[in-house]
């Protein structure tokens, strides 16, 4: 989930929206520029699923049947040009026709597929019938007519060979007509058949005896070996045998042989569908009168028009379609019955056809006497030499309205997904429904909270007076159509409002406003609960057709989707508002990571703790990743990746994090990982807690415990070591007083004395560290103290070490033990020298500053502060060494050069003087140690 924003409605929950889209009637897919499938609804999975993953695989892995088809090429054009595309194509791998639409959106391509196999086969069968009828009718004689019909079939089905076999009264079958491809292998096969006089294997006889079309999938296995070889050389693999039985006992078979290329199963099915009408046509081809009868009885609209654009002949079905008599149709030019906007295109198509162009199906709108528009789909075949056009047509108004309604449905689903206001969506839905039902009025009625009454929510075209007059509708069986649909949870149809008992309460109002019928379907929520009813008032008294009923129920379903989306969006808005208020009120840093978009949101506490603002954080996940300590970054990111991959729901890590001011914080980060229905991690939420202060307090306590133990140890050590060293030093003094000591002996005694005094000095440091707060406290002159240390350093450090000072006159005196403070400053200077083995500069500086604004470690807040700084240009320290410099016995010097007590003793002395010590260091850039002591002067 993205970061909530004030005043904006967040997009719907992804899983909920996908579930709603899953019910769409079309196959719906979303792919990216690499053809990776990001979404496929249930219908797409049913039709197309291949071995590819859903989502994640490419479209051609998910739907291998679409590869290398017109659909693929259309999608590639749409992706490349960024423009929508449409195509209808047969998919051999699926054995089905599809209408495909591609709609580019940003970096995605939305693909909609609607199966049109049945409609397309019906159209092809109609086209086939029109071709055969037009071709055969122009040929005198049965045999010639059959030959012309076979030629039309062979051309339309793209068969390699078309043959006509005729069996006479004696039961003898012979080849009477043949059409075929003009390649050598096919001619060789046909010649072999002609020589044999019959195609062995009994296939013609089987078709005649069964009286049904016979489809042969493996032709060579059903015929004689020599012909099988010829068929194999010609690539003929399959065929269909169509028996035509004549009333006088004579039978004929039209045989179509194919190389079984793409679409074989489809054209076989088309031929099978056309067969009953072909059989009728064959029977009536015996005479012109019988052919005319077929023309009259055809279920399609058939007509013959001249080059002048006038009807020469129309069949009864066409007169019914156009709502006019044959005489009226033949008394005026054909274009008079065509919608004005379609006349030019239709006239152009007719001229192209009469000029010898290929037959092409086309559609146009016809205007009925009532003013109603109907959509007609035509298939035509021209005889240019005769100036005639033979045509067959179907009324596809219902199909086109359905397609238009489904297109509007897809648009509405996209509108819902974008979070459009529910009232706007319902109004658009009702407009689409009223286009599907011309002259009707749609409305949406919703149940009130008690469930007793329905109130109108949207009714853009229903008269306001009618709505006010009928008022709230009772949600009860028998009370009203809308109320019964909601109460019974089923679709209710009233074909006549004026006579049905369920409409008694609204009968008079409906009559005044011309409302004839009422149909209503229940509206459901996402959990199946009834929300209300989707009601339509048609302008005619009749029951809905199957397509109309489906459209009504689809409207109710979409209304439920829009209302449920509105409820979910409203709940999400309130939830996000509560989340925003809560996130702003808490003191801990909270975060929300969208793992799909890879965006990270933090609350205001993150800015307060670490200094990063919201505008900086909006740059993405990099703000968090880039500020994890370099030594911790890979460990933290790897641990989160492992948590995601392993399926765990929780994650926790402790690491170092850089604040905006450059400081380093120790944080513990804890989060919960959310997953979708497929177990894929999509979101993580959690919080960061700054443990720096707690860690420092814990270290201080540990250090205090160690110091306390060391103090006890130091007291015992001092007593024991003094007992050991006292006799040694006394003996050394006595030995020095011995007369006549030789030089070697004196040197040994001197070495013993030096070692003993070094041990005594070490004991003194331990005692000073342990006693920290002991000693007489008097005013100490800082200028004099620094001068003594500088004089000592310059006399003892050698020429490689330069000692510089920055100490103004008149520095405030401090209250303390002069000897101990001398020891502190001397330790710091000696450590600075040791940090520069190759020489360098030691700088001693002093200043007095105002009292600190808050009580720092040991510094009195109402006194001025004297700062002593000792800086060197030496090797510097790492962060780890810097954190441990105050630990007793911790040293980085080589054995014999340090005890690790110098700085620890100095810090203990400063602490006993109510002061503070600060250490700053960078490897390779030297170290600065600052000592702060309370001045004797009050802050003014």
N, C-alpha and C positions, 0 to 999 in steps of 0.2 A: 504494500500500500504506500502511495506517495504521502509526503508530508501534507497534513490538512492545511487549508488556507481559509481565511475569513471570507465569508460572503460568497463562496463558490460551492456549487453542488459537486461532490466527488463522483467520479464515474462509478457505474454499478460494479458489484463484486463480480470478478471474472468468471468464477465457477458457475454462479447463478445465471449469468448471461449466456454462457455456453450451453447450459442445460435448456434454456428457453429456445435458443437457436436450433437445438437438436431436434425439435419437433417440426421443423420446416419441411414442406412437401418436396422441395427440390433437394438434390444432392448439393451440398455447399462445402467448398474448400477454400482455404486461405494459404497462399504460398508466398515465399519471399523471392528476391532476385536470383537466388541459387536454386530455385524450385524446391526448397525445403517446405514440407507440409507443416503449417503451424496449427491448422484446425481442420477437422473433417467431421461433419455431423453423421448421425446414425444412418441416414439414407445413403450417404457416400460410402460408408463402411460396408453396407449391405451389397452395393453394386460393384464396388471397385477394388476392394482390399486385395493387395498383393502381399509379397513378403516384406515390404518396407515397414518401418516403425511409424506409429501414429501418436503424436507428431514426431518430427525429427528426420524421417526419410524423405527422399525426393518424391515429387509427384509421380515420376515415371516408375519408381519402385513401388509406391503405394497403389498406383493405378497403371500397371504395365500395359493393360489393354488399350489405353489412350495413346501410347507411344506410336509415333510414325503414322498419325491419322490427321485428318483435317482439323480435329479439335486441338491437337498439339500445335499445329502450325498457326491456328488462330490465336491461341494463348501466347505463343512466342511473339506474334505481331503486336498483340495488345501490350505485352511487357516491354517490348522494344520502343513502341511509339507512344505509350502512355495514354492510348485511346481505347474506348470500349470496343468489344468485338462480339459477333454473333455468327454461329454456323450450325447447320444441321448435317449430321454425318452418320454413316453406319460404322460401327466398331466391330470388326470381325471377331476379335478375341472374346467379346461379350455376346456376340450374336444379337445386337440390339442397335436401334437408332436412337440418337440423343440430340436434343436441342441444347446447345452450349452457349453461355454468355460469359464474357470475361470483363471485369470492371477493375481498372487500376485504382489503387488508393494508397497514396504516400509511397512507401517502399514495399507495398504488398499488392498482390493480385487476387481478387475475389472471383471465384469460378462457380457458376451455377450450372447444374446439369439436370435436364428433365427428360425422362425416357419417353420417346414418341414412337416406339416400335409399332404398336398396334395402329396408331393413326397414320404413321408413315406407310406401313404396309397397305393400309386401306387406300391411301392416296395413290400409291404405286399400282395397286390393283385396279383402281378407277382409271388411271392413266393408261394402263395396259389394255383395259377394256375399250377405252376410247380409240386407241390406236388400231386395235384389231377390228372393231366395228367399222371405223372409217375406211380402213384398208380393204377389208373383205367385202363391204357393201358396194365398193366400186368395181368389183370383179365379177363378170358373168360366169356362171357355171360353178358347181360345187367344188371340183378339184382345184380350179384356179383360185377360188375364194379361200380354200384351205391353205393353198400355197402362199397366198398373200398374207393370210393370218399368221402362218408359221414364220414368214419373214419378219412380220412385225414383232412377234414374240421373241424371235432370235435376236433382233436388234435391241429391243427394250431390255432383255435380260442379259445381253452381252454373252450369249452362248456361242460356242465354237461351231456347233452343228445343229441345224433344225431340220427334222424330217417329218413327212406325213406318210403314215402307213394306212392302207385301206384294206379291210377284210370284206370280201363279197359274200353273197348268200351261200356259196359252197364252202366257206370257212377258209379260203385262201387269202393270205396277207401278202401285199406287195407294196413296194416303195413307189409313191406316186408324185412326190415333190421333195426337194431337198435344198436347203440354204446352208452355206458353210463359209468359214474363213478361207481366204485364198492363199494359204501357205501349202507347201509341197506335202508335208506329212499329213495334213488334214485331207487334201485331195486324194492321197493314196488310200487313206482309210475309207473315204466315201466310195471310191472306185471299187474297193474290195467288197463293200456292202452291196453296191449295185450288181456286181458279178454274181454274188451269192443270192441276190433277189430277196433276201430276208436277213434280219439281224438275229443270228442264232442265240439260243439261251432261253427262248420262250418268254422274253420280257414283254413283248407286244401282246402275246396271248394272255399273260398274267394280268396286264392292265385291263384288257377287254373283259376278262372273266370276272375280275373284282368290281369293275365299274367305278373305280376310284383312282386317283392319281397314284402312281408308283414312283418312289424315289429310290434310286440305286446309288449307294455311296461308293462302291468299289467296282466300277464297270468291267475292268479286264477279267475279274474272277467270274463273271456271269456270261461270258461269250466264248466262242471257240478260240483255240490257241492262235491260229493264224490271224484272226481279226483282233484278238487281244494284243498281239505284237504291234499290229498297225495302230490300234488305239493308244498303246503305250508310246509309240513313236510320236503320235500327234499330241500326246499329253492329256488325252481324254480320260478323266478319272471318275466322273459321276454324271448322272442324268436323271431327268424326270419324264415320265410317260403319262400323257393326259388322254384318257379314252373318251371319245365322242360317239355316243350311241344314237343311231338314227332310228326313227320310228318304224321303218320298213325292214329292220333286221340287219342292215348294213352297219358296220362299225368302222371307225377310223381312230388312229392314235397319232397325236402330235408328240414327237420325241425331241427333247432338247438335251444336248450333250455339252458338258462344260469341262474346263480344265480345273475346276474346283478351286479357283483362286479366292481372294478375300470376298466375303459377302455371299458365298455359295449357299449357305444355310438360309440367308435372308431371301435371296431371289426365289429359292425353292418355296419358301413360305408365301411369298407374294404370289407366285404362280398358283399355289394351292388355294389361296384366298380368291383369286380371280377365276379359279376353275369352274365353280358352279355357274357363274355368268358366262364364262367361255362356252360351257357345255350348252347353255340355253342359246347362246349366239350361234353355235354350230348347227343346232337343230333348225333354227329359223333362217339360216343362210340358204336353205334349199330353195327358197323362193323369195322374191322381193317382198311379197305380201307378209311372209313370216318374219322377215327382217324388220319390216315396218312395225309389226306387232311387238317385237322385242323393244323397238324404239319407244313404243308407247308404254310398255310395262316396266322399263328400267327404273331402279330405285334412285338413280342419279338423274339430275337434270341434263337432258341431251338436246342439242340443237344443231341446225345447219344454217350458217350465215353466208351471205355473199360478200364479194369484194366491196360492194356499195355500203356495207354496214347494216343491212336490213336482215331480219330473220326470214329464212325461207321455210323453216319448219322447226317446231318446238314440241317437246313431249309434255304430257300432263304434269310430270313432276316439276318441270321448270316453270310452268304457269303457276303452280302452287307456291313455289319459292318466291316468285316475283309478285304474287298477289294480283295477277291480271289474266285475262283470257287469252287464248291463242290468237284470236282475231285482233285484240288490242296490241299485242306484242308485235304482230306482223304488219301493223298499220303505221308504225313509226320506226325511225332509226334506233338501232340497239343502244346507242349512247344516250338516248333520252331517258333511259331507265337507270343510268349510272350516276353516281354522285358527281357533281361538277368538278370537284378537286381531283377525281380519278380518271376523267375522260381522256386527257391528253396521253397519259401513260398507256391506257388501254388501246387507244387508236394507234399509237406507235408500235405496240406489241403485235397488233393485228397486221399492220403493214409489213413488218419484218417477217412475220410468218408467211404471208402471201408471196413475199419476195424470195422464198425458198429457205428461210431461216429454220433452225432446229426448233422443234416444239419445246416450249418452256411453260411450266406451270406459273400462273399468276393469280393475284387476288384483287378484288375491288369491292367497293361498297355499292350496293343497290338500294334505291329509294323506293319503298312501297307506297301505294296510294295513301295509306294512313300517315305517311311521313316517317315511319320507322325505317331505320337503316339496318340492312343485313349484309354480312360479309360473305361473299361467294368465292370459292376457290375453283379455278378453271384449268382444265387440261385440253389442249386443242391440237388438231392435226389438219394441215392445209393441203388442198389440191390446187396448186397455183395455176395449172393449165385449165382447170375448170372454174377458177375464181371462187372456190368454196372452202369453208372452214368448218370442220366437224369438231364439236366440243362436248365435253362432259363437265358437269359442275356439281359441287357439294356446298351446302350451307354450313360454313364453319364459324358462324357468329358466336355460338356458345363456346367453342374452343378458344377463339381469339379473346373473348371477354374473360374467360378463365385465365388465359395467359397474362392478360393485362392486369387482372386482379392479383395474380401471383407475383407479378413484377412490383405492383404497389405494395404487396405484402413484404417483399424483400426490402423495399425502401422504408416501410414502416418499422421493420425490425432494426434497420440501421439507425433510424431516428430514435427509437427507444434506447438503443445502445449508447447513443450520444447524450442521453439524459434530457430529451425534449420535454416540455411541460405536458402533463398527462392530458389536459383538455385539448391542446393542439393535436396531440396524437389521436385522440378519439375522434375529433372532427375530421381529420384526414382519413381515418379508417372508414367513417360513415360516408364520406365523399366517394371513396373507392367502391364501397358496397353499392351505393346508389348508381354508380356508373355500370356496375354489373347487372343491376335491376333497374333499367330505365323507367322513370316515372314513379319510382317508389320513394318512401321516406324512412330513414333509419333512425334509431334512437338507442341509447344505453341507459338502463335503469339499474341502480345500485341499492342493495339492502341497507337499511339504517342499522344502528348498533343493536337494537332489540331484535332485529330479524322479522318484524311484523309487517313493515311496509317497504315499498320500493319508491325511491325518488329519482326523477330524471336527472342524469348527469350530463348528457350531451344529446341534442336533437336539433341540428342546424337548420333542417328544412321543414320540420313539423310546425304547424301553426301554433303560435304562442297561446292563442285563445283556447285551442284544444287541450294543450298541456295544463293550463290553469283550470280548465273545467273538470278534467278527470282527476286532478289532484294526485296525492300519493296513492299508489295502487297496493291493495292488500296482497301480501305474499302467501297465497293460499290456493289450493286446488279448486278450480271452478270459479274463482273470483274474477280473474282476468287472464289474458293470454300470457303477459309478462310475469304476473304473479304465480301462475301455475307452473311456468317453466322453471322459476327459481325454487318454488316449493317442492316440486316433484323431481327436480334435477334431470329433466329430459326436454327434448325439443317438442314444442307444441305448435300445431298448425291449425288455423281457423281459416277456411277458404271463403267464408261469407260472414262478415261481421253482422249483417242485418238479420241473420237467422240463428246464429249460434248462441246458446244459453250463456256461455262463458263471457260473452261480450255485451250482455244486457246492460251493464252499467255505463258503457261508453257508446252504445249503439247510436243514440241521437246525435251526440257530438261528432262521431265518425261520419255519419251521413251528411251533416252540415259542411264538413270539410272534404268530402269526396274520398274517404278512406274505405276501400272495398274489402280487403283481407288483412290478416295479421298472422305473422310467423314469429316465433321467439325461441331462442336457444339459451341455455344457462351459461353464465360466465363463471369460470373457475379460477381460483387462486393457485399458487404454486404447490400447496399441499392438498389440492383437490377440493377445497371448500368452495361452496357456492357464494359468489360475490354479488350476483344480480342476474340480469338477462339482457341479451342482445336482440332487439326487436325490430322487425321490418314490416312496413305497411305497403304491400304491392298495390298497383293501380288496377289489378284485374282479379276476378274471383276464380282462383284455381289453386291446386296443390303444387308445391315446388317440384321441379324435376330433380333427378339425382344430383346433377351438377349444381343446381341452385341450392339444394339442401346442404351440399358440401360447402358452398360459398358462405352460406349463412352461419354454419358451425365454425368455419375458419374465421369469420369475423368475430364470433364470440371468443374464440381461442386467443386471437390477437388482442382483443379488448382486455382479456384476463392478463395477458403478458404485460400490456401497458400499465394496467392498474397495479399489478404486483410489483413492477419495476418502480412505479411512483412510491408505493409504500416502502419498498426496500431502500430507495434513495433517500426518502424522508427520514427513515430510521437511521440510515448511515450518517446523514447530516447531523442529527441530534447526537449520535454516538461520537462522531468526530468532534463536535463542539464540547461535549463533556470531556473527551480525551484532551483537547487543547487546554481547557481550563485546569484539568488535573496536572497536565504536564508542566504548565506554567507555575503551578503552586508548589510543586515538590522542590526540594533543595538538591536532590541528586540528579546527575546527568542521565537522561533517558534517551534512547535511540530507537529508530525504526528503519530497518534495512530491507528494501525491495530487491530480492535476489534475481528477479526477472529483468528489471530495468537497471539494476546495479546502481541505485540511488540510496543515499543515507541521509536521514533526518535526525537532528538533535533538538532537544528542548532548550529553553533559555538558561537553565542551570548549567548547561555545558559551556555557554559563553561566560557565565559568572565564574566558573571554576578554572577554565583553561584559556579564556580570552578570545576565542574565535567567534566571529559574528555569523549571523544567519546567511548574509550575502556571500561570505567566504565559503560557508558550508555547502551552499547550493552548487558549487563547482563539482560536487560529487563525492564519491567514496575516498578520493585521494587525500582529503583533509585529514581523515583518520589514519589512513595507511602511512602517509608521509611523515607523520609525527610520532609514530611508534619508534622507540629506540632502535637504532640500527642492529644492535646485538639481539634484540628480541623479536624483530619484525617477522622473519621467516618462521620462527617457532609459533607465533600467534596465528599467522595466516594458515600455516599447515594444520594447526590443531582445529581451526574452524572448518577447513576443507574436509578433514577426516570426519568431523561430526556430521557434516552434510552428507557425505558419501556413505557413511555407516548406517544412516537412518535414525541416528539419535535425535531426541527432541530437545536436548539441553547442551549448553556449552559454557565453560568458565575458564578464564585464564588470568594470571597476574603478570603484569609487565610494566615497563617504564614508558612514560608518555611525556613528550615535550609540550610545555605550555607556550602561549603566545609570547610571554616575556622572556623566554629562553630557559626558564627553570625546568627542572625535571621532577615529575610526580610519579609515585608508585601507585598504580591503580589495579583494582580487581574488576574484571569485566565479565558479566554474567548475562546470558541470553537464552531465549526459547526459540526453537526453529519450527516454523509452520509448514505443512506440506499439503499438496492438493490430493485429489482422489486417487492419483496414480503414484503417490508416494514421493513426488518430486518436490524438493524444497523450494518454496516461492517467497518466503518472508521470514525475517527474524526480528524479534524485539527484545530489548533488555536495558541494562543500565550500567554505568561506570561509577565506581566509588573511589575517591582519592584517599589512599591509605598512608600518604607521606607523613602526616603529622603523627599518626598512630605508630608508624614504624620508627620515627625519630624518638617518640616518647618511650617506646619499648627499648630502643638502643640506649637512651639515657638512663633508664632504670637498670639495664644490664651493666652499664658502665659504673653506675653508683654502687651496685652490688659488688663489682670487682674491686672498686676503690676501697670500699669498706673492708673487704677481706684483705686487700693489700696493706691497708693501714694496720690492721691487727698483726699481719705477718711482719710488717716493717718494725713494729715495736719489739717483737721477739728477736728479730734479726739484729737490731741495734744493740740490744743487751748482750747477745751472744758474741757478736763480732767485736764489740768494744772489749769484752773480756779476753778475746783472742789477741786483738791488736795492741792492747795496753802493755803487756809484758814484752812484746816484740819491740815496740818503740822505746821502752825503758832500757832494754838490753842494748839496743843500737846506740843510745846516748852514752851508756857506760863503756861500750867498746870504743867510741870515738875518743873517750878520755884516756884510753890506754896509751902509755908512752911507746915510742919507737915502733909504731905500726908501719909495716912495709907498704909500698904503693899498691900492690895487688890486693892485699887484705883490706886496705882502706877503700879501694874501688868496690869490692864485694859488699862491705858494710854499707857503703853509700847506696848501692843497688837495692839492698834489703830495706833500707830506710825509705827509699823512694816508693817501692812496692807497698810497704805497709801504710805509708801516708796516702797512696792512691786508694787503698782499701778503706782507710778512714774517711777519705773524701766521698767515696761511694756510699758508705754508711750514712754520712751526713746528708747526701741527696735523698736517700731513702727516708731518713727522719724528717727532712724538710717536706717531702711529698706527703708523708703520713700525717704530719702535724699541721700542714696547710694554714690553719687559722691562728697558730701561736705566734708570738713575737710582739714586741712593743711597737705601738703605732704612734708615729710622730709626723709632722709635716715634712714632706720630701720635695726637694727642689729638682724639678724635672730637667731644667737646663744644666744643672751641675751633674746630674746622673748621666745624661747623654754625653757630656764632655768627658767624663771619666771613661766611659765605654769606648768613645772614639779614640781617645789617647791610647788606650790599651790595644785596640784593634790595629791602629796604624803602626804601632811599635812591634806587633807580633805576627801580623798576617803576611808580611812579605810584599815584594814589589808587584806580584801578579794580581793582587787583590786591591782595588781602589775603594776607599771608604769615603762616601760623600754624606753631607748632612743637609737637612732642610728644616731647621728648628728656629723659629723666631724668638726674639727675646721676650721675657715676661710671661712665659707659659705658666698657667696656674699651678700652684702646689697641690699635691694629693696627700691624703692621709694614709700612711702605711709603714711597713718595715723597710727601711732603706736598704738593708743587706739583702733581703729577699727580692726586692724590686731590681736591685743591681744584678742579682743572679738571673732573674727573668730576662732582662735585656741582654746580658752577656750570653745566655744560652741561645737566644734568637740570632745574635750576631755570629756566634761560632757555627751554628747550623747553616746560616747563609754562606759562610766561607766554605764549609764542607760540601755544599751543593754546587760549588764551582771548582772542580778539580783542576781545570785548565786556566783558572783566573777569571776575573770579571769585576763587577761593581756591586758593592753593598751600599744601600742608601738607608740612612736613619732619618726619619721625619717625625715631627711632632706638631700638633695643632690642638686648639681648644674649640669646641663647638657647643651649640645650644643643647639644652636637655632634649633627649629623644621624645617623640610624641607619644610613645607607649613604653611600658616597662619591658626593656629587653633583658636578656639574661644577666641578672645581678646588678645592672646599672640603675642608680637611683634617679627617678624621673624628675625630681625637682632641683637637681644640681647640673651645672655644666659638665661636660665630658672632655677629658684629656685623651687624645688619641696618639699612640706611639706606633709608627709603622717601620718595619724592617723589610726591605725588598732586596732581592738578588736577581742576577741575570743568569742563573744557573740552569740546571736540567729540568726543573719543574717536577710536578707530581701528577699522576693519573688520578681520576676521581676515586678509585678504590683506595689508593694510598692516602689521599687527602682526608677521606672519611675516618682513617685509622690513626692519624698522627697523634692523637691524644691518648692512645692506649699505652699503659705502662709496658715497658720492655719491648715495644714494637719499634723496630729500626730497619732502615734500608741500607745502613752502612755495613761495611765488611767486618768480619770478626775482629775484635780487639780495638775497633775504632769508635764504638758507641755502645751504650747500655740500653738505650730506649727509654731512659728516665728523664732526659733533659727537658724535652718539650712537655712531657706529662707533668713534671715537677713545676714548670713554668705556668702551665694552665691551672694547676691546683693552687698556686700562690695567687694568681690573678683572681681566681674564683673566691679565695678567702678575703680578698680586698674588694669584694662586691663589684668586680669588673667582668669583662667579657673578652674572648679571643676569637678572631675571625681569620680564616685561612682561605686565600684565593691562589690558585695555581693553574698553569697550563703547561703540559709537557713540551719542553723545548723553549719555553718563553719565561721561565723564572717563577718565583714564588713571592707573595707578599703576605706577611702576618701582621695583623692589626690588633693592638692591645688597647682596650677602652677602660679607663679608670675614672671614678667620680671625682670631680674637682672639689676643692674646699670652698669654692665660691658658689653661692646659690645662683640659679638661673634668673636673670632679670629681663 
